[in-house]
Amino acid sequence: MSAVEFDGVSLSYRTRAGRRLALDDVDLTVDSGQFVALVGPSGCGKSTLLKTAAGLVTPTGGSVRLGGQTVTAPPVGVGMLFQNDALLPWRSVGENVRLPLQIAGLPGGEQTERVDALLARVGLSDFADYLPTQLSGGMRKRVALARTLASDPTVFLMDEPFGPLDALTRREIGADFLRLWEQLRTTVLFVTHDVDEALLLADRVVVMSPGPGRILEEFTVSLERPRDPRELRFTPEYHDLYDAVSDTLGVA
């Protein structure tokens, strides 16, 4: 079953110099439970494509469907994680995670149970009363992830969510998210510049061209799961995929 479908999606902007084409006739299907990574150079339209699925940007041509329904506004059942963790600085960790549950109108006792379970899932049970400013960057990302999970999304849209982190923390958070995803098997569309990150996380890697964004090629990542990044990086299969994706990107 298809969870996300881009059917001939094009998008152009009006600028002082005239119209600028950002996306050009993009066709892409993400099956339910699949993890798909979008890679490409800066300005190729990866984030713009993600925003069309989030209902934040309306295509000027073609359509986007989630679960068979055309996206015309931010859809229900979609969790979004962007580079900025967007935590409310005046609310504690627990209260940030509680926010979507409050909006959904869940009873207070159920909210508390869900918050406790979500913080345990991301390893932050001991930090429920901390403020975001008292946490490291990696810990704030875990809070943002727990808050997104609170709404029980069927689709994750992730725009370089680990990009601002230092390399060591980024690997650690990426490995933690991978373990979590392997339990949940939620549909994920993940934007990254990092070929290594894409191959370690995804089932498919989709390479986009420089703007206007078009799909150049798709690669199936058949590396065995569960994946241990420390082992995979030394396998011939990983290196062959890495070279193939890099060659397509023109960065080899």
N, C-alpha and C positions, 0 to 999 in steps of 0.2 A: 504494500500500500504506500502511495506517495504521501509524504508529509508536507513537503514544500515543492512547488512547481513554478519555475520561471518560464513563461511562454512568450518568446519573441520580445523580451523586455528591452526597451530603449528609453533613454532619458536625456533630455537636453535642457540647458539653462540659457536664459537670456542674459547677455553681458553687454557692456558698452561697445565691444567690438562686434557684436552680433550674437547669434546663438552658438553655444558650445555643446557638442555631443559628448556626454559622459559615459553612456552605455549604449551599445549598438547590437540589437537583435540577440539578446542573451537567452539561450535555452538551457535549462538545468533542472534536473529532478533529484530531490533528496528523499530517499525512502525512509519509512518509519523506522526509528531505532538506529539510523545510520549516522556516522560521524564524518562530515565532509569539511575539508579545509580549503579555503580560497587563498591562493598566493599570487603575487604579482607585484610589479614595481609601484612606487608611490604615484598616486594620481590615476591609477588604472580603473577605478570605480568599484573596488572591492567593498568598501564601506558603504558606498551609495547603493549597491545591490542589496546589502544587508538591510539598509534602511527601508528599501521598498517592501521587504518581507515583514518589517516591523510596523508597517503602515505609517512611517514618519515622512516618507517621500512617495509621491504618486508618479508612476511611469508615464511618459508622454506617448509611449507605444507599447503594445503587448499587455500582459497581465501577470499577476502573482497570485497563486492560490496556496492556502494552508488548509490541509485536510479537505481539499476539494472546494473550499469556499474562497471566492475572490477577495483579496485584501483591499479594503477601502478606508480602513482606520486601524489603529493599534488593536490587534486581535487578542481575544481571551485565550489563555493557555499557552502564551509565549513568554519566556523569560529572556530578558536582555541584559547582557553584561558588556560594558564598554571600558575604555582605558581608565576613565575617571570612575572611582568606586561610588561616588555620589552619596556617601553616607551623611546623615544629618548630624552635624558636630555637637549639637546640644542634647542628643539622645544617646543613651548608653548603647553598648553592643546589643544587649538583649532587646532594648526598645526599638533599635533599628530593624532587627529581625522580626519583631512583632508587628511592624507597621502594616505589611500587606494582609496580615491576619485580622488586624483591626478594621482595615478598609473592607475586608470581606464580611465583617460582622460576626466572626466566630465568638462564642462565649468565652469569657475571661479565663476560665479554668482550662479549656481546650487550647487557648492561645498559649498559656504558660507551658503546658505539656509539649506543644509543638516547638516552641522556642527552645526548650531544654533539649529536645531530641535533635534539633537542627544544629545547635551549638556543639553538641557531642559529636555529631557526624563530621563537622569540620575541625574538631579538636580545640574548641574554644570554651569549653564548659566553665573553666576557671576565670573567664574574662567577661562574664555577662554584665557586670556593673562598671566596666571600664568605659571611658569615652574614646571615640575614634582617635583623638589626638594623642592618646596614651599608648597607641598600638604601632607596631611596625607596618611598613607597606604591605608585606605579605599577609599579616594578620588582618589588615583592613580588607584585603581581597577575599579572605575567607569569610569575613562578615558579609560582604556583598554577595558572595555565592550563597551563603545560608539564607539571606533575605530573598534571593531569587528563587531558591528551592521552596520557600514557604508557600508560594502560590501554586505548587505542584504543576509546573509547566510540562507540556508534552513536547515542546520545541524550545531549544536554547539557541539564541542568536548572540554570537560573541565576537566583538570587534577588538581584536588585539588586547584582550583583557589582562594579559600578564606583561604587556609591552613595557610599562613604566618601571618594572621591577629590575633589580640588579640580576646579573646572569645566574648566580647561585640560587637566589630566591625564586627566580622564574622557573628554573628546572624543578625545584622542590614543589612549588605550587602546581606546576604542570603535571608532575607525577601523582600528586594527591588528587587532582581533578580527574586524571585518567582512571585511578582506582575507583573513585566515586562513580564515574560514568559507567565503568564496567559492571557495577552493581545495578545502576538505574536503567541503562540502555535508552536514555532519552535521545531524541533526534537533535543533532547539533550541526549548525552551520557556523564555522569558525574562521575568522579572518586573521591572517598573520603574514608578516614579511619573512618569517623564519622557516626555511625548508626543513631544518632539523625538527623543529616543533611540530610542523605539519605531519611529518612522517611518523613521529612517535605517537601522535594522538589519533590520526584519522584512519578511516576505512578507504577514503578516496581523497586524492589531492587534485584540485582543479586549478589550472594555471591560466591567468588572465593576461591579456596583452596590454601594452601601454595604451593610455587613453586615445580614442574612446574604447572603453572596456569591451572586449570580446573574449570568448573562451578559446584558448589556443589548443589545449590538450587536457585530458584527464588521465590520471594514473590510479590504478587499483593498488592499495597497500595491503597485501596479503600476509604481512608479518604476523606471526602467531600471537594470540592474546591468552592470558594477560601479558603485558609487555614490560620488560625491565629495561629502562633506557641504558643502564650500564652495560648490559649484554648486547642489546640490539645494535649499538653503534659499531660493534666489532664484527658483524655478520656480513658476508658478501651480498646478501639480498638487500640489506639496508644501503650499502654503498652503491649498488647498481641503481636503486631507486633515486638516491640522492643525486647521483650524477645525471640521471635522465631528467629529473625535474630542473636541476640547475642548468643543464644544457638548453632546455626549453625557455627558461628565463633569460638565457644569454649571459649568465654570470659565472660560468665554469671557467 
